[in-house]
Every structure is written in C-alpha cells, then in structure tokens.
Amino acid sequence: MHALIDRQVELSHEEVQRYSRHIIMPEVGIGGQQKLKAASVLLIGTGGLGSPTALYLAAAGIGRMGLVDYDVVDESNLQRQVIHGTSTVGIRKVDSAEKRLRDLNPDIQIDKYNVPLTSDNALELFEPYDVIVDGTDNFPTRYLVNDACVKLGKPNVYGSIFRFEGQLSVFYAKEGPCYRCMFPEPPPPGLVPSCAEGGVLGILPGTVGTMQATETIKLILGIGEPMIGRMLLYDALNMEFNTIKVRKDPNCPVCSIHADDVELIDYEQFCGMPAHDHSSFSLAGEDDYAGMHEISVADLKAQLDASEDIVVLDVREPHEWEIAAIDGTVRIPKGDIQAAKNAVIAGRKLANETVLDQIPQDKVLMIHCRSGKRSADTINFLREVGYDNDKMFNVTGGILAWADEIDPSLPKY
C-alpha cells in the first residue's frame, strides 16, 4: 500500500531528538517522521478506545489531532479511560484529554469538538483530516462514521470492545470493504447490551486502542499490511487472536455506489437505539413501546412510604444487585423473563411456572433496571404474554435516579 501522506514538513533539532527512536528505523526515517508531523487524525471519542489511541498518536508525533466528544469525565470512566484522571472528573472530556496530550507532546495541534457527531456535521468535521479513528461504543455512530468515510474517501480505523472481547479492522472503501460490507444491518435493538450494561475489562481498550494507533501510523507511512479486508478478533480471557477475512460486497448499499450518491441518514432511527447517553431519541413512537406508562423515583418512593399494594421488579443482572438495590424488590433478570416469554409463546408452560409465576398479574408492577432501557423491554415482553399494560410502570432513570434523588448512600456504576 502506498503511504497515505505524500507531503512532508521540516523537523526541528528538538523534534529529531524527541523522535530519534523512530528515525533510526529504516521503515520510518526522517521522511516518515515528517509524514507523521504532516498528518492529521480525527478521533471519534476520547473514552476507552480513544484514550490509548490519542496518547500514542500524540507521542508518535502526529502533527494535528481532532477530538470529538461532548461528554464530561465521570469517576466510572477512570477504570479504563486512562487519558483522564481524578483531577479532571466533572470537566469536559475534550478539555481533559487536551491537558494530558499537551503535557505529553506540546508541539502538536489539537482541535477540540465538544459536540455530538451527527449526520449534519460529520462531513464538515471529517473533511480536514487524513484518517478517521472510530472509538465509539454504539451502532448509530459506527454506521455514521462508516458512511461519512465512504462518501469522503477516507480510511476508518475501527475498534470495538465488550467485556473481554475486542475487534479491530480498517474499513477503506477505496481499497477494500467498508463496515456495511460486513454488517449491512444493525442488530435488533436490545440484543447487544452496552458496555454500561455488560461491563468491560479495563485493560481491554488499552490493547485494542493501541492497535488502532498502530494501524493509523501504518496507513500514514505506507508500511506493513494494514487491516484492510481483515478483522482481528481478540479474546482477552484466553489470550487468543484470530483474523477473519472481510470481503467487499458488490451490492453494498454504501460503498458499491458512487460516493456522491451516499446519503447520511437518521442513524438512530436506522438502528432503533440512541447514539449516546444524552440523546433525545426514544422508541416511544414505535408500536412496541406505544402507551408505556412511566413513574418517577420520587413518586415510587411516595407509594412505597404509603404502603401501596405494588410490586417493584428489578430486572438487572445478579452482579448488579450486589452493587446497589432497593430493599424489598422482586429480582429477576431481563434475560430470564425474555426466555420465559419466548417459551410461553412457543407453548412450553414450564417457563411460565418457574419465572412468570413470580411476577403477579393482579398487582401494579413498578419495573426498573439501571437506567430504564431494559425495564422498558421487559414491560414489552410481559405485555406479549398477557400482562395488563395499565398495571405496569417503567421507573424513569432506574437505580441511577434512585441513587441520585432518593438514597445517595447507594453507589452508582
């Protein structure tokens, strides 16, 4: 593969000394380091994957780096998002990341975009940069990043993580497949839990993000074999790396058509899920979720204090109950209820007796999870097997809202 960057800029004596361990490598040399300085990289996200990627690209001497993120640093981030620290909890992530990167390498240009990435601004944000690095954690943004890169002819250095597993690839429609060649359609909403629901080993994004930085530098220098047309699968528990081929789909809805004809759509609607925690996207207008009742944690607390004849159903996983829970709740994981629902629909009554019998139909059910999504799904499951919609309420904000507004002694996760 040819080097992505054909322009060079001069290095100062100080820069020659700083990057000397690069420069003495024949695969890099003075010319290669000049290309790194001339290159520009846009990182989508400064979280788990964006942290190591940004750190190593800055240390390597990438001349210009853009950071897209409009979240703020939270204590729960620090287990894996190593670009941030305790001193920056509560401030904007782009500001926290800039502070660390400037300490690491004060000579690089850092552009901060404290905005959500949307179909309206993606092309404008991507245009000035040579490489786009996808460090996001949701499907709507992944599809948006892919389609914008295809339209602009830019390489997309892709990484994803979940629990103990990671993926890595380079989607570059000019030379190989794009993300949609491998994943034409997103998974059904709710099928794949988020990292907030399923967790992630804190070290995992360090491994995958560092490999994303590696692929970015290889593209800029034109060395080695980039992960175009291949996907690396990493299993941290067994320390196994496997590579699979990704073929270009001649009928891909995005990269098989002319770039000018690629349209950026409403990706939240396309995927049926929000793109980030602060999204206003809601499934409330969909038939499956229409007419769902909600209750605030304050109103739930009032009903509990008044000894109302209600049942509070906690549909989180058992390890989550150990972190924080509301006293007196019935605790059945969402997955068990979904399996019971499927069994009942298929005519297998055993599941109805062992799981659904624990959830009374003659009482008002207050159903909660961590933040509200799994509990909404559960209400939908129960409606399918005959539960009265008017006797079920989704607790808005879940256990997180309960910890914020009712019982601050509970830890948040």
C-alpha positions in Angstrom: 0.0 0.0 0.0 1.2 3.5 -0.8 1.7 6.0 2.0 -1.5 7.9 2.8 0.6 11.1 3.2 2.8 12.4 0.4 3.6 15.7 1.9 6.3 16.4 4.4 7.3 19.2 6.8 10.6 20.0 8.3 11.6 18.7 11.7 13.4 20.9 14.3 16.5 19.7 16.1 14.4 19.2 19.2 11.9 17.0 17.2 14.7 14.9 15.7 15.9 14.2 19.2 12.4 13.5 20.5 11.6 11.0 17.7 15.1 9.6 17.4 13.9 6.0 18.1 11.6 6.3 15.2 14.0 8.0 12.9 16.7 5.3 13.3 14.3 2.7 12.0 14.7 2.4 8.2 10.9 1.9 7.8 10.3 5.3 9.2 13.4 7.5 8.9 13.4 11.3 8.6 11.0 11.2 5.7 8.5 9.0 7.6 8.6 11.2 10.7 8.0 14.2 8.5 4.9 12.5 7.2 3.7 11.8 10.7 4.1 15.5 11.5 2.3 16.5 8.3 -0.6 14.1 9.0 -4.0 14.8 10.6 -6.1 12.3 12.5 -9.7 12.8 13.9 -10.6 10.7 16.9 -14.3 10.0 17.4 -14.5 9.6 21.2 -11.9 10.2 23.9 -13.1 7.3 26.1 -11.8 3.7 26.5 -10.5 3.3 22.9 -9.8 7.0 22.2 -7.6 7.3 25.3 -4.7 5.0 24.3 -5.1 5.9 20.6 -4.7 9.6 21.3 -1.8 9.1 23.7 0.2 7.0 21.4 -0.5 9.1 18.3 0.5 12.2 20.2 3.7 10.5 21.4 4.4 9.4 17.9 4.3 12.9 16.6 1.1 13.2 14.6 1.0 16.9 13.7 -2.7 17.5 14.1 -5.3 15.7 16.1 -9.0 16.4 16.3 -11.0 15.2 19.3 -14.8 14.7 19.0 -16.6 14.2 22.3 -19.2 16.1 24.3 -19.3 14.1 27.4 -17.7 15.0 30.8 -15.3 12.9 32.8 -17.1 10.7 35.4 -15.5 8.6 38.1 -16.8 5.4 36.4 -14.6 6.3 33.3 -11.3 6.1 35.1 -11.2 2.3 35.3 -10.4 2.3 31.6 -10.2 5.8 30.1 -6.6 6.4 31.0 -6.2 9.8 29.3 -8.4 11.3 32.1 -7.7 11.4 35.8 -9.2 12.2 39.2 -8.3 15.8 38.9 -10.4 16.2 35.7 -13.6 14.5 37.0 -16.5 16.7 36.1 -14.9 18.7 33.3 -15.4 18.2 29.5 -13.6 15.2 28.1 -12.0 17.1 25.3 -10.5 19.6 27.7 -9.3 16.8 30.0 -7.8 14.9 27.0 -6.1 18.1 25.7 -4.5 18.7 29.1 -2.9 15.3 29.1 -1.9 15.4 25.4 -0.2 18.8 25.7 1.8 17.5 28.6 2.9 14.5 26.6 3.6 16.5 23.4 3.2 20.3 23.5 4.2 20.6 19.8 1.1 19.0 18.2 -2.0 20.9 17.1 -5.2 19.8 19.0 -8.6 20.6 17.7 -11.5 20.1 20.1 -15.1 19.5 19.0 -17.3 19.5 22.1 -20.3 18.5 20.0 -22.3 15.3 19.3 -21.4 13.7 16.0 -24.4 13.9 13.7 -25.4 13.5 10.1 -25.5 17.3 9.9 -21.9 17.9 11.0 -20.0 14.7 10.2 -18.8 15.7 6.7 -17.6 19.1 7.9 -15.8 17.6 10.8 -14.2 14.8 8.8 -13.1 16.8 5.7 -9.8 18.3 7.1 -8.4 15.1 8.4 -6.5 12.3 6.7 -7.6 9.4 8.9 -10.7 8.9 11.0 -10.4 6.7 14.1 -13.7 5.2 15.4 -13.6 4.8 19.1 -17.3 4.9 19.7 -19.4 2.4 21.6 -22.7 2.4 19.8 -24.1 1.3 16.5 -25.7 4.5 15.2 -22.4 6.4 15.4 -20.5 3.4 13.8 -22.7 3.4 10.8 -22.5 7.2 10.6 -18.7 7.2 10.7 -18.5 4.5 8.1 -20.9 6.2 5.6 -19.2 9.6 6.0 -15.8 8.0 5.5 -17.0 6.2 2.3 -18.5 9.5 1.0 -15.3 11.4 1.6 -12.9 8.6 0.6 -11.2 8.4 4.0 -9.9 5.4 5.9 -11.9 4.4 9.0 -9.7 2.7 11.7 -12.3 0.7 13.5 -12.2 -0.8 17.0 -14.9 -2.2 19.4 -14.8 -3.7 22.8 -17.2 -5.6 25.1 -16.5 -7.4 28.3 -13.3 -9.5 27.4 -13.5 -9.3 23.6 -12.3 -6.8 21.1 -12.4 -6.2 17.3 -10.1 -4.3 15.0 -10.2 -3.5 11.3 -9.5 -0.8 8.8 -12.5 0.0 6.6 -11.3 1.9 3.5 -13.7 1.7 0.5 -11.0 2.9 -1.9 -9.0 -0.3 -1.3 -11.4 -2.8 0.3 -14.6 -3.3 2.1 -16.5 -0.9 4.4 -18.2 -1.6 7.7 -21.5 -2.2 5.9 -20.0 -4.9 3.7 -19.6 -6.9 6.9 -22.6 -5.6 8.9 -25.2 -4.5 6.4 -27.9 -4.1 9.1 -27.6 -3.3 12.8 -28.6 -5.9 15.3 -32.2 -5.7 16.7 -32.5 -3.1 19.5 -31.7 -4.6 22.9 -30.0 -7.7 21.6 -26.4 -6.4 22.2 -26.0 -4.8 25.6 -23.9 -1.7 26.0 -20.7 -1.6 28.0 -22.7 0.2 30.7 -24.9 -2.9 30.9 -22.5 -5.7 30.3 -19.2 -4.2 31.5 -15.7 -4.2 30.0 -12.3 -5.3 31.3 -10.5 -2.0 31.9 -7.3 -3.2 30.2 -9.1 -4.3 27.0 -9.5 -0.9 25.4 -5.8 -0.3 26.0 -5.0 -3.3 23.8 -7.4 -2.5 21.1 -6.9 1.2 21.1 -3.1 0.8 20.9 -3.6 -1.4 17.8 -5.8 1.3 16.3 -2.9 3.7 16.8 -0.6 1.2 15.1 -2.9 0.8 12.1 -3.2 4.6 11.8 0.6 5.1 11.7 0.9 2.2 9.2 -1.6 3.9 6.9 0.2 7.3 7.1 3.7 5.8 6.5 2.5 3.2 4.0 4.3 0.3 5.7 3.3 -3.2 6.6 0.0 -4.8 5.8 -2.9 -2.7 7.1 -6.1 -4.5 8.3 -8.0 -3.6 5.2 -10.1 -6.6 4.2 -9.4 -8.3 7.6 -10.8 -8.2 11.1 -8.9 -9.1 14.1 -10.8 -10.8 16.9 -9.2 -10.6 20.4 -10.2 -12.8 23.3 -8.5 -11.5 26.4 -9.7 -14.3 28.7 -7.9 -16.9 26.6 -5.3 -14.5 25.2 -6.3 -15.5 21.6 -6.0 -13.5 18.4 -7.9 -14.7 15.3 -8.2 -13.0 12.0 -11.0 -13.4 9.6 -11.3 -12.1 6.0 -13.8 -9.3 5.2 -14.8 -9.3 1.5 -16.1 -6.3 -0.3 -19.8 -6.7 -1.0 -20.6 -5.8 -4.7 -24.1 -5.0 -3.6 -23.2 -2.9 -0.5 -25.7 -0.1 -0.1 -23.0 2.4 0.6 -19.6 1.6 -1.0 -20.9 -0.1 -4.1 -22.5 3.2 -5.3 -20.9 6.5 -6.3 -19.6 8.4 -3.4 -21.6 11.5 -4.4 -24.8 9.4 -4.1 -24.1 8.3 -0.5 -26.6 10.0 1.9 -26.2 10.3 5.6 -29.4 9.3 7.2 -31.0 9.3 10.7 -28.8 6.6 12.2 -30.6 6.4 15.5 -33.8 5.6 13.7 -32.0 3.2 11.4 -30.5 1.3 14.4 -33.5 1.8 16.7 -31.3 3.0 19.5 -29.8 6.2 20.8 -26.3 7.2 19.8 -25.2 8.4 23.3 -26.4 8.8 26.8 -27.7 12.4 26.2 -29.7 11.6 23.1 -33.3 12.6 22.9 -34.1 9.6 20.7 -36.9 7.5 22.1 -38.8 4.4 20.9 -42.0 5.8 22.4 -43.4 6.4 19.0 -42.9 2.8 17.9 -45.7 0.3 18.1 -43.9 -2.0 20.5 -43.4 0.8 23.1 -46.6 2.9 22.5 -48.6 3.6 25.5 -46.0 2.6 28.0 -46.5 4.2 31.4 -43.7 5.8 33.4 -43.2 6.7 37.0 -40.5 8.9 38.6 -38.4 7.6 41.5 -39.9 10.3 43.7 -43.4 9.0 43.0 -42.3 5.4 43.5 -40.8 6.3 46.9 -44.1 8.0 47.9 -46.1 4.9 47.0 -43.7 2.7 49.0 -43.9 5.0 52.0 -47.7 4.9 51.8 -47.5 1.0 51.7 -49.4 0.9 48.4 -50.1 -2.6 47.1 -47.4 -2.6 44.5 -44.5 -4.9 43.4 -41.1 -3.4 42.5 -39.4 -5.6 39.9 -35.7 -5.3 39.4 -34.6 -6.8 36.0 -30.9 -6.2 36.3 -28.3 -8.9 36.5 -27.4 -10.6 39.8 -23.9 -9.0 40.0 -25.6 -5.6 39.7 -27.9 -6.3 42.6 -24.8 -6.8 44.7 -23.6 -3.2 43.9 -26.9 -1.5 44.7 -30.5 -2.4 45.1 -33.8 -1.2 46.5 -35.0 -3.1 49.6 -37.9 -5.4 49.1 -37.8 -5.8 45.4 -38.5 -8.9 43.3 -35.3 -9.6 41.4 -35.5 -11.5 38.1 -33.0 -10.7 35.2 -34.5 -9.4 32.0 -33.0 -12.3 30.1 -34.8 -14.8 32.2 -38.1 -13.0 31.6 -37.4 -12.8 27.9 -36.7 -16.6 27.8 -39.9 -17.3 29.8 -41.9 -15.2 27.4 -40.4 -17.0 24.4 -41.2 -20.3 26.0 -44.8 -19.4 26.7 -45.3 -18.2 23.1 -43.8 -21.5 21.9 -46.3 -23.4 24.2 -43.8 -24.6 26.8 -45.5 -24.0 30.1 -42.6 -24.9 32.4 -41.0 -21.4 32.0 -44.3 -19.8 32.8 -44.5 -21.7 36.1 -40.8 -21.1 37.2 -40.3 -17.5 36.2 -43.5 -15.6 35.3 -45.4 -17.0 38.3 -43.0 -14.9 40.4 -44.5 -11.8 38.7 -48.1 -11.3 39.8 -50.6 -10.2 37.2 -53.1 -8.8 39.8 -50.8 -6.2 41.2 -49.3 -3.0 39.9 -45.7 -3.6 38.8 -43.0 -0.9 39.1 -40.2 -2.2 36.9 -36.7 -0.8 36.9 -33.2 -1.6 35.7 -30.0 0.6 35.8 -31.4 3.5 33.7 -34.6 2.5 32.0 -34.0 0.6 28.8 -34.1 -3.0 30.0 -37.1 -2.3 32.1 -38.9 -0.9 29.1 -38.1 -4.0 27.1 -39.4 -6.2 30.0 -42.7 -4.4 30.0 -43.0 -5.2 26.3 -42.2 -8.9 27.0 -44.9 -9.1 29.7 -47.5 -7.4 27.5 -46.9 -10.1 24.9 -47.9 -12.8 27.4 -51.0 -11.1 28.7 -50.0 -8.7 31.4 -52.1 -5.6 31.7 -50.3 -2.6 30.3 -52.1 -0.3 32.7 -50.7 -2.1 35.7 -47.1 -1.8 34.6 -44.9 1.3 35.0 -41.3 1.9 33.9 -39.3 3.6 36.6 -37.6 6.6 34.9 -33.9 6.6 35.4 -33.8 3.3 37.2 -31.4 2.7 40.1 -29.2 5.6 39.0 -32.0 8.0 39.5 -32.9 6.3 42.8 -29.3 6.9 44.0 -29.3 10.5 42.8 -32.7 11.5 44.2 -33.7 9.1 47.0 -30.8 7.3 48.5 -27.4 8.9 47.9 -25.7 6.3 50.0 -26.1 3.8 47.2 -23.1 3.6 44.9 -23.5 4.4 41.2 -22.0 2.3 38.4 
